[in-house]
Amino acid sequence: MIPATSTLAHPRDIKAIQSKKMDKKFAKWIADLSKYGLIAGSFIPPLVIQQLHNLKRYHFKLPNFMSSENDLFQTYNLAM
């Protein structure tokens, strides 16, 4: 038995193939193209890189979070 592997492909590449997209023949055609390497898989970075990217994104947004909380505090402090 052949082990099953999955490839995450960009929808733009799949949409470019001319055919009805919902039939079984098309699914087999896509599987054959993937088997022969004619559909390029999308790049998915390793988990460590994903976590680093999320940390960088959080670090970038942190000053905005702090300023919005500060504004909220000042608004409620003035209301009292």
N, C-alpha and C positions, 0 to 999 in steps of 0.2 A: 504494500500500500504506500502511495506517495504522500509524504507529509504535506499538509496544507499550509500555505503561507499567504499572507495578505499584504497588499501594497496599497498605500494611500496615494491616490492619483489626484491631480488637480482637475476639478470639474471642467475647466476650459478645454483640457485635452480630450476628455471623454465626449464633450458636447460637439467637438469638431468632427467626430466620426459620423458620417452620414448614414443613418439608419433609424428604424423605430427603436426607441430606447427601452421599451418595456417588455419586449418579447424574449423568449428563451434563446432564440438564435443569437440575438444580440449579446446576451449574457455569455454565451459560449464563445462568441467572437472576441469579446473583451478578454475573456480568460485565455484564449489562444494568443492574443496580442501580448498580454502580460507574460505568458509563459516564454515567449520568444524575446522578451525584453524590448518590445516596441512601444510600451507605455512607460514613460518615466515616472518613477515614484517621487513623491514629495519628500523634502528633507525634514526629518524630525530629529531635533537635537537630543543628545543624551539627557537623562534626568538631571544630572548635575548642572548642565548648561541651562536647562529650563529653570531650575531653582535659582541660579545666579541671575538670570534675566528677570525673574519675578522680584528678586531682592532689589535689583537695580531700579526697576519700575517703582517699587514701594519707596525706595530712598528718594527718588525724584519727586514723588507725590507728597512726601512727608511735610515739607514746608507749607504746602497748600492746606493740608489737614490742620496744621498748627495754627495758621492764620485764620482759618474759618472758625476753629474752636475759640480762638481769642476774640474774634468779632462777635461770636455768639455770647461769650461771657460778658463782654462789654455792653452788649445790647440788654441783657438781663440785669446787669449791675446798674445801668442807668435807669431802668424801669422801676427799680426798687426804691 
